[in-house]
Amino acid sequence: MKKSLSALLAAAMTMSLLTGCVTIEPAETTASETPSTEAQADASSAEETEKAADTAENEGQDTASYTIGIGQFAEHGSLDNCREGFLAGLAEEGIEEGKNLTVYFENAQADGGTASQIMTNFAAKNVDLICAIATPMAQSAYSVGQKNDIPVIYTAVTDPIAAELADADGAPVGEISGTSDKLPVEQQLQMIRAILPDAETIGIMYTTSEVNSESAIAEYKAAAPDYGFTIVESGVSSSADIPLAADTLLSQVDCVTNLTDNTVVASLPVILDKAAKLNIPVFGSEIEQVRIGCLASMGLDYIDLGKQTGRMAAKVLKGEAKASEMNFEIIEEAAFYGNTKVAENLGITFPDDLTANAKEIFTEIAQ
């Protein structure tokens, strides 16, 4: 029976070959065409691993890549604006707090010893960069940064050369650079003359320990005679000296112009109150001083200055440049700021050419 069946199959195969109609179908699917259970598990594992890597990468974008310390010498509007602008400038360059930036911030409250301690604390935290706001803080930062190999970017330093943070050509003395808030003295004197055509004496109060203030005083003294002014200066050593010094200064002058002196600016409300009672105009050096009661200023926008500083810091953090390779920068444009409420109180009207080109005019005195 088996032999007969074999014979029949052989005959059928022979007939198919002769007619050219052989059809050979696979008995089962090959392993390469349908993955085995083990192969499917391997593929699933690889896919999960790839997804995990992507997740880790995305989470990594929210983890701080940079750590910086911001040291501010005193608490007042212009320096606060510098700090705000600095962080905004970093963010413009893709370095943003809460995403890839950790920030330590401390304020020295106008105390030199505290400024030094703050910088020591930053070094202990092993920050990648120090931002120093104002001259005394920048000097402390340079000393600590140099010892600990930490780059420093400063802002609101009126005269980096006098502060020995740059050489006579403006080149950094080490891994330190930044921006200067050098006052536009000539433009300020022109503005004062336009507003007060009969004034003869200008009073300036400054802190004797701040080299940036001494530098500004010297520039005012040199330029004032060209505009028919005499400068009367009054030096103080601390904020405690300001009330008495203000009384003495105001008794000798037609008006007062303010510097970016940190100790004096922190006590500016005291000076403004005393000057208002005597009907003596006080001119500011930047926008915040006009906002709180100075008559006017041909000054700087410290948020813009801070942004410029932040962009410099971003270059250092990203490794695009070293601080020692960048000369300090000066903000290019000063603008007119006026306070019409103060002008009204003093019986003064601003010249049309100043108000027509003003960057901002305030109609109230901020408290």
ABEGO torsion letter per residue (X at the ends): XAAAAAAAAAAAAAAAAAAGABBBBBABBBAAABBBAAAAAAAAAAAAAAAAAAAAAAAAAABBABBBBBBBABBBAAAAAAAAAAAAAAAAAGBBBGAABBBBBBBAGGBAAAAAAAAAAAAAAGBABBBBBEAAAAAAAAAAAAAAGBBBBBBGBABAAAAGABBAAGBBABBBBEBBABBBAAAAAAAAAAABAABABBBBBBBAABAAAAAAAAAAAAAAAAAGBBBBBBBBABAAAAAAAAAAAAAABABBBBBABAAAAAAAAAAAAAAAAAGBBBBBABAAAAAAGBABBBBBBAAAAAAAAAAAAAAAAAGABBAAABBBBBBABBBBBBBAAAAAAAGBBBBAAAAAABABBBABBBX
